[in-house]
Amino acid sequence: MTYDVLIAGAGPVGLFLACELRLAGLTVLILESSNDPHSPMKRLPFGMRGLNAPTIEAFYRRGMLDSIRMPEQSRDSSGKSIANRAHWQQQQRRPAGHFAGIQFFQDRIDDDSWPYRLPGPAGTSMAVTMARLESVLAARALAMGVEIRRGCGVAALEQADDGVTVQAGDHALHGRWLVGCDGGRSTVRKAAGFGFAGTEPEFTGYSIEVELAGTDSLLPGRHYTPTGMYTFTPPGTIAMVDFDGGAFHRTEPITREHIETVLRRVSGTGISVATVHAAATWTDRAFQATTYRRGRVLLAGDAAHIHSPPRRAGPQPRPWRRDEPGLEARRDHPGRSSGRPARQL
């Protein structure tokens, strides 16, 4: 079978794009390398993402806001009621973003005065976990007839004038078009020979959930120090950056001893880490594809551009949602025999 569109990656970008393509009557297959869509980093506290106004409006137009919206409270594994809020939402004043690291707050923003936005019921801010967002989008995609294969990521590809053949697991699969939505380390981007230009990192960032042996020396909130920056929400949610040139990111296991050493250096305290429950690293590496299309292969989301989470203008998701509607709108019906090429992005 030849699909109209193959999509690499079953994250929010790939899932929403698949739904949009199905609205046009195209056959779509999503290939996802991971067997299990669940991850601790997609749930609270670090899985929460603030959606920007264009994202919210796009979901509203598709009738999805009620499904995506997080309830105010939920229950943890012990049955205890907890607030569905990320660590950055639990400060006394709700952060709205930052400019060059200078924090500004939601109560200082008057979105009624925005001159280039039509008023409507969608609102301008909303937060949701990646786990909930992907779950809703996956259910919608399946209901619309999208085929999703997990544990079957794209390993290689070959282009022809009329389509693309990909190797995924033990299968050779054919599509008229291939869209790489497979993240910042995109296999599709590398295999298709896209240029990826940008700047190398200055720091390693850490998102950690730990049990601390005493927290008196750590002050809640965001703090800048001579050696880095940290944000602490009791009892043990910490985001911090260590200006090591990105040297540690993805090079070694994230151990309790390493986290304790970095936290002490960044915070300037003698704090002790007793247990690590979840940990991930990231950097301020910033790169963008030199083009979003090569032949019959296109890129979207983090496959097309990556940057540090703290460098975005406010607690909003990476700009994956701004790519996807453009891809759908500009495809010029790639699965149909109009004889016209899809327009360049």
C-alpha positions in Angstrom: 0.0 0.0 0.0 1.1 3.5 -0.8 0.0 6.1 1.8 -0.7 9.7 0.9 1.5 10.9 3.8 3.9 9.1 6.2 4.5 11.0 9.4 7.5 10.2 11.6 6.7 10.9 15.3 3.6 10.5 17.4 4.0 13.6 19.5 1.6 16.5 19.4 2.9 17.8 16.1 2.6 14.6 14.2 -0.8 13.7 15.7 -2.4 17.0 15.0 -1.0 17.1 11.5 -2.4 13.6 10.8 -5.8 14.8 12.0 -5.7 17.8 9.7 -4.7 15.7 6.7 -7.5 13.2 7.4 -9.9 16.1 7.2 -8.8 16.4 3.5 -9.4 12.7 3.0 -5.8 11.6 2.8 -4.5 8.3 4.0 -2.0 8.8 6.8 0.4 6.5 8.7 2.3 7.6 11.8 5.5 5.8 12.6 6.7 6.2 16.2 10.0 4.8 17.6 8.8 4.4 21.2 6.6 1.4 22.2 5.1 3.3 25.1 3.8 6.8 24.8 3.9 7.3 28.6 6.8 9.0 30.4 7.2 10.6 33.8 8.5 13.8 32.1 5.2 14.2 30.3 3.2 14.3 33.5 3.3 16.8 36.4 5.4 18.7 37.4 7.6 18.9 34.3 5.1 17.8 31.7 2.9 20.9 32.0 3.0 23.2 29.0 1.5 26.7 28.6 -0.3 27.0 25.3 -0.1 30.3 23.4 -3.0 32.1 21.9 -2.7 30.8 18.3 -2.5 27.2 19.7 -5.6 27.6 21.8 -7.5 29.2 18.9 -6.5 26.3 16.6 -7.8 23.7 19.1 -11.0 25.8 19.6 -11.6 25.8 15.8 -11.5 22.0 15.9 -13.8 21.7 18.9 -11.0 20.2 21.1 -10.6 22.6 24.0 -13.0 20.9 26.4 -11.3 17.6 25.9 -7.8 19.1 26.4 -8.6 21.4 29.3 -7.1 20.1 32.6 -9.4 19.8 35.6 -8.4 22.0 38.6 -7.7 18.9 40.8 -6.7 15.3 40.3 -5.6 12.4 42.5 -2.1 10.9 42.9 -1.3 7.2 43.2 -2.2 7.3 46.9 -5.6 8.9 46.2 -4.6 12.3 47.6 -6.1 15.3 45.9 -3.5 17.4 44.2 -3.6 20.6 42.1 -3.0 20.3 38.4 -0.4 23.0 38.3 3.3 23.0 37.2 6.0 24.4 39.5 6.1 27.7 37.6 2.4 28.1 38.2 2.7 27.8 42.0 4.5 31.1 42.7 2.5 33.8 44.5 2.4 35.8 41.3 1.8 33.8 38.2 4.7 34.2 35.7 3.8 35.2 32.2 7.2 34.9 30.8 10.5 36.7 30.7 12.6 38.9 28.5 16.4 38.2 28.6 15.8 36.4 31.9 13.9 39.3 33.4 10.6 37.9 34.8 7.2 39.5 34.1 3.9 38.5 35.5 0.4 37.7 34.3 -1.2 40.5 36.3 0.8 43.0 34.3 -0.6 41.9 31.0 -3.7 43.4 29.5 -4.7 41.1 26.6 -7.8 43.1 25.9 -5.6 45.8 24.3 -4.0 43.5 21.8 -4.7 45.2 18.5 -4.2 42.2 16.1 -6.4 39.6 17.8 -10.1 39.2 17.3 -12.1 38.7 20.5 -13.5 35.2 21.0 -14.3 32.5 23.6 -11.0 30.6 23.2 -9.0 32.7 25.6 -5.3 33.6 25.5 -3.7 31.3 28.1 -4.1 27.6 29.0 -1.9 24.9 30.5 -2.0 21.2 29.9 0.3 18.3 30.4 2.0 16.6 27.5 0.5 13.3 28.6 -3.1 14.7 28.4 -2.5 16.5 25.1 -1.0 13.5 23.4 -3.7 11.2 24.7 -6.5 13.5 23.4 -4.8 13.9 20.0 -4.1 10.2 19.6 -7.7 9.3 20.4 -8.9 11.9 17.8 -6.4 10.6 15.2 -7.5 7.0 15.6 -11.1 7.9 15.5 -10.5 9.7 12.2 -8.8 6.7 10.6 -5.2 7.5 11.1 -3.0 4.4 11.4 -0.4 4.6 14.3 2.4 2.1 14.6 4.5 2.3 17.8 7.9 0.7 18.2 8.4 1.3 14.5 10.5 4.4 14.0 11.9 5.5 10.7 15.5 4.3 10.3 16.3 5.2 6.7 14.6 6.7 3.7 14.9 6.9 -0.1 13.2 9.5 -2.3 11.8 9.1 -5.8 10.0 11.6 -8.1 6.6 10.2 -7.0 7.2 9.4 -3.3 9.3 8.3 -0.4 10.2 4.8 0.8 11.2 4.4 4.5 12.7 1.6 6.4 10.9 1.1 9.7 11.7 -2.0 11.7 11.5 -4.9 9.3 9.2 -3.1 7.0 9.7 -1.0 3.8 6.8 1.5 3.7 5.8 3.8 0.9 4.2 7.3 0.9 3.7 10.1 -1.5 5.0 12.4 1.1 7.0 12.1 4.4 6.9 14.6 7.2 9.5 14.5 9.9 7.9 15.3 13.3 10.4 13.2 15.2 12.0 15.8 17.5 15.2 17.7 17.9 17.4 14.7 17.0 15.3 13.9 14.0 16.3 10.9 12.0 14.3 12.1 9.0 16.1 15.5 9.0 19.5 13.8 9.0 18.6 11.0 6.5 17.1 13.5 4.1 20.2 15.8 4.2 18.6 18.9 5.7 21.0 21.7 6.8 20.7 22.5 10.5 22.3 25.8 11.4 22.6 27.6 14.8 24.5 28.1 18.0 26.1 25.6 20.4 25.0 25.6 24.1 26.4 27.6 27.0 24.8 25.6 29.7 23.2 22.3 30.8 19.7 22.6 32.3 18.2 20.2 34.7 14.6 19.4 35.5 14.5 17.2 38.7 12.1 15.9 41.2 14.0 15.0 44.4 13.7 14.4 48.1 16.0 16.8 49.9 17.6 16.3 53.3 16.3 19.6 54.7 15.3 22.6 52.5 16.0 25.5 54.8 18.9 26.7 52.7 16.9 26.8 49.4 14.5 29.7 48.9 11.3 29.1 46.9 11.1 30.8 43.5 13.6 31.8 40.8 17.1 32.8 41.8 20.1 33.9 39.9 23.6 33.2 41.3 27.2 33.8 40.2 27.3 30.2 38.9 23.9 29.7 37.3 20.2 29.9 38.1 17.7 27.7 39.9 13.9 27.6 40.5 12.7 25.8 43.6 9.2 24.7 44.5 8.9 22.8 47.8 9.2 20.1 48.7 11.5 18.9 45.9 10.8 20.3 42.4 13.9 22.0 41.0 14.8 23.5 37.6 18.4 24.7 37.3 21.1 25.7 34.8 24.8 25.1 35.1 27.1 27.1 32.8 29.3 24.2 31.7 28.9 24.8 27.9 26.4 22.0 27.7 29.2 19.5 28.5 27.1 17.1 30.7 23.9 16.9 28.5 23.4 13.3 27.3 27.0 12.3 28.1 26.6 10.5 31.4 23.9 9.0 33.7 22.2 11.5 35.9 23.1 10.3 39.3 22.1 11.5 42.8 25.7 12.4 43.5 26.0 14.5 40.3 22.7 16.4 41.0 23.8 17.1 44.5 27.1 18.5 43.3 25.6 20.7 40.7 22.8 21.9 43.0 25.3 22.9 45.6 27.5 24.7 43.1 24.6 26.6 41.5 22.7 27.4 44.7 25.8 28.2 46.8 24.4 26.0 49.6 25.4 22.8 51.3 22.0 21.1 50.4 21.9 17.3 50.4 19.9 15.2 48.0 18.5 12.1 49.5 16.6 10.5 46.6 16.0 11.3 42.9 12.5 10.5 41.6 12.8 12.0 38.1 15.5 13.8 36.2 16.2 15.1 32.7 18.7 17.5 31.1 18.5 20.0 28.3 20.6 22.9 26.9 20.3 26.3 25.3 21.4 24.8 21.9 19.5 26.8 19.2 19.3 25.4 15.7 16.9 25.7 12.7 16.7 23.8 9.5 17.9 25.8 6.5 14.8 24.7 4.6 11.6 22.9 5.7 11.3 20.9 2.5 13.6 18.8 0.4 11.8 17.1 -2.4 9.0 15.0 -1.0 10.2 15.3 2.6 9.1 18.0 5.0 9.9 18.9 8.6 7.8 20.3 11.4 8.1 21.0 15.1 11.4 20.3 16.9 12.6 18.4 13.9 12.8 21.8 12.2 13.9 24.0 15.0 15.1 23.6 18.6 15.9 26.1 21.4 16.1 26.2 25.2 12.8 26.0 27.1 13.7 29.1 29.3 14.4 31.2 26.2 10.9 31.2 24.9 8.8 34.3 25.5 6.8 33.0 28.4 5.7 29.6 29.6 4.5 28.4 26.2 5.3 25.3 24.2 7.9 25.2 21.5 6.5 26.5 18.3 5.3 23.1 16.9 1.7 24.3 16.6 2.6 27.2 14.3 4.3 24.8 11.8 1.5 22.3 11.5 -1.4 24.3 10.1 0.9 25.8 7.6 2.0 22.4 6.4 -1.6 21.3 6.0 -2.7 24.5 4.3 0.3 24.5 1.8 0.3 20.9 0.9 -1.8 21.6 -2.3 -3.4 18.2 -1.9 -0.3 16.0 -2.2 -2.2 12.8 -2.4 -4.3 13.8 -5.4 -3.3 13.6 -9.0 -3.5 17.3 -9.8 -0.1 17.3 -11.5 0.8 20.3 -9.4 3.8 20.2 -7.0 3.2 21.1 -3.3 4.1 24.7 -2.7 7.4 25.5 -1.0 7.0 26.4 2.7 
